[in-house]
Amino acid sequence: MATTKRAEPDACSLLDADHRNVKKLFKAYEELTNSRAASASQKKRELADEICMELTVHAQIEEEIFYPALRKAIKDTDLLDEAEVEHASAKDLIAQIQEATDVDDKFDAKVIVLGEYIDHHVKEERNEIFVKARAARGLDLVGMREQLEARKEELMAEMSGATAS
């Protein structure tokens, strides 16, 4: 039976799996915003830290590997320029969340707005960037997936080590 390239997991499917994972984290965070339990504040901090780490690593692998390869393979790079600006905005909010000392209403608002930014970014990637990436000639998205995965593991290990010390 013949298989199509689409059946094999590629760079876009790895990045999209990250999107789905972080969406679940945002959903869990939002559920905690309604909780009055004493432990909710600590759980929110932990979830926010996990969200920030996941997004930081995700943005970095896109910026180091995915976007540069795509820039070479497609003519219309306006979408990539927008995506990088969106990353910069998200990074600003991530920094504010990480620097916050209190888990209060303002903290919740920052995490929720970050989730909204990410939702918008994900829609553009899924509906436009991934479509163009998969249609591009000469772009080995299956091989790139392995590259992205390896770099992601490396960065996660670095960040886990940094937070443990």
C-alpha positions as CSV (number, residue, x, y, z in Angstrom):
1,M,0.0,0.0,0.0
2,A,1.4,3.4,-1.0
3,T,1.9,6.0,1.7
4,T,1.9,9.7,1.2
5,K,4.3,12.1,2.8
6,R,1.4,13.5,4.7
7,A,1.1,10.3,6.7
8,E,4.6,10.6,8.1
9,P,4.8,13.0,11.1
10,D,6.6,16.2,10.0
11,A,7.9,19.4,11.5
12,C,4.4,20.9,11.3
13,S,2.8,18.0,13.3
14,L,5.5,18.3,16.0
15,L,4.9,22.0,16.3
16,D,1.1,21.5,16.3
17,A,1.4,18.9,19.1
18,D,3.2,21.6,21.1
19,H,0.3,23.9,20.4
20,R,-2.3,21.3,21.6
21,N,-0.2,20.6,24.8
22,V,0.1,24.3,25.7
23,K,-3.7,24.8,25.0
24,K,-4.4,22.2,27.6
25,L,-2.2,24.0,30.1
26,F,-3.9,27.3,29.5
27,K,-7.3,25.6,29.9
28,A,-6.2,24.1,33.3
29,Y,-4.9,27.5,34.4
30,E,-8.2,29.1,33.5
31,E,-10.1,26.5,35.5
32,L,-7.9,27.4,38.5
33,T,-8.7,31.1,38.2
34,N,-12.2,30.3,39.6
35,S,-10.9,28.3,42.5
36,R,-10.7,29.8,46.0
37,A,-8.7,26.9,47.4
38,A,-5.6,27.9,49.3
39,S,-3.5,25.6,47.0
40,A,-4.8,27.3,43.8
41,S,-2.2,30.1,43.9
42,Q,0.7,27.7,44.1
43,K,-0.8,25.5,41.3
44,K,-1.3,28.5,39.1
45,R,2.3,29.6,39.6
46,E,3.5,26.1,38.7
47,L,1.2,26.0,35.6
48,A,2.3,29.5,34.5
49,D,5.9,28.5,34.8
50,E,5.3,25.3,32.8
51,I,3.4,27.4,30.1
52,C,6.3,29.9,29.9
53,M,8.9,27.2,29.6
54,E,7.0,25.3,26.9
55,L,6.4,28.5,24.9
56,T,9.9,29.7,25.3
57,V,11.3,26.5,23.9
58,H,8.7,26.3,21.2
59,A,9.4,29.8,20.0
60,Q,13.2,29.2,20.1
61,I,13.0,26.0,17.9
62,E,10.7,27.8,15.4
63,E,13.1,30.8,15.2
64,E,16.3,28.8,15.0
65,I,15.2,26.0,12.6
66,F,11.6,26.2,11.2
67,Y,11.3,29.9,10.2
68,P,14.8,30.2,8.6
69,A,14.2,27.1,6.5
70,L,10.8,28.3,5.5
71,R,12.2,31.8,4.5
72,K,14.5,30.1,2.0
73,A,11.7,27.9,0.6
74,I,8.8,30.3,0.1
75,K,8.5,33.7,-1.6
76,D,5.9,35.4,0.7
77,T,7.7,35.9,4.0
78,D,5.2,38.5,5.4
79,L,3.6,35.8,7.5
80,L,6.9,34.8,9.0
81,D,7.6,38.5,9.8
82,E,4.2,38.6,11.6
83,A,4.9,35.4,13.4
84,E,8.2,36.7,14.7
85,V,6.6,39.9,15.9
86,E,4.0,37.8,17.7
87,H,6.8,35.8,19.3
88,A,8.3,39.1,20.6
89,S,5.0,40.2,22.1
90,A,4.6,36.7,23.8
91,K,8.1,36.9,25.1
92,D,7.4,40.2,26.7
93,L,4.4,38.8,28.5
94,I,6.3,35.7,29.5
95,A,9.0,37.8,31.1
96,Q,6.4,39.7,33.0
97,I,4.8,36.5,34.2
98,Q,8.2,35.0,35.2
99,E,9.2,38.2,37.1
100,A,5.9,38.5,39.0
101,T,6.1,37.9,42.7
102,D,2.4,37.8,43.4
103,V,-0.1,35.5,41.9
104,D,-3.0,38.0,41.8
105,D,-5.7,39.2,39.4
106,K,-3.1,41.0,37.3
107,F,-1.0,37.8,37.1
108,D,-4.1,35.9,36.0
109,A,-4.8,38.6,33.4
110,K,-1.3,38.3,31.9
111,V,-1.5,34.5,31.6
112,I,-5.0,34.7,30.0
113,V,-3.9,37.4,27.5
114,L,-0.8,35.3,26.7
115,G,-3.2,32.4,26.0
116,E,-5.2,34.7,23.7
117,Y,-2.0,35.8,21.8
118,I,-1.0,32.1,21.4
119,D,-4.5,31.1,20.1
120,H,-4.2,33.8,17.4
121,H,-0.7,32.7,16.6
122,V,-1.6,29.0,16.4
123,K,-4.5,29.7,14.0
124,E,-2.2,31.6,11.6
125,E,0.4,28.9,11.8
126,R,-2.1,26.1,11.2
127,N,-4.1,27.8,8.5
128,E,-1.4,29.6,6.6
129,I,2.2,28.9,7.6
130,F,1.9,25.1,7.8
131,V,0.0,25.0,4.6
132,K,2.7,26.9,2.8
133,A,5.4,24.8,4.4
134,R,3.8,21.6,3.3
135,A,3.4,22.9,-0.3
136,A,7.0,24.3,-0.5
137,R,9.3,22.4,-2.8
138,G,12.6,21.2,-1.5
139,L,11.7,21.5,2.2
140,D,12.3,18.3,4.1
141,L,9.7,18.6,6.9
142,V,10.2,15.0,8.0
143,G,13.9,15.5,8.5
144,M,13.3,18.9,10.1
145,R,11.0,17.2,12.6
146,E,14.0,15.2,13.9
147,Q,16.1,18.4,14.1
148,L,13.3,20.2,16.0
149,E,12.8,17.3,18.4
150,A,16.5,17.1,19.2
151,R,16.8,20.8,19.8
152,K,13.6,20.8,21.9
153,E,14.9,18.0,24.1
154,E,18.2,19.9,24.5
155,L,16.5,23.2,25.5
156,M,14.1,21.5,27.9
157,A,17.0,19.8,29.6
158,E,18.8,23.1,29.9
159,M,15.7,24.9,31.3
160,S,14.9,22.1,33.7
161,G,18.4,22.2,35.0
162,A,18.3,25.9,35.3
163,T,15.1,25.9,37.3
164,A,16.3,23.0,39.5
165,S,19.5,24.9,40.6
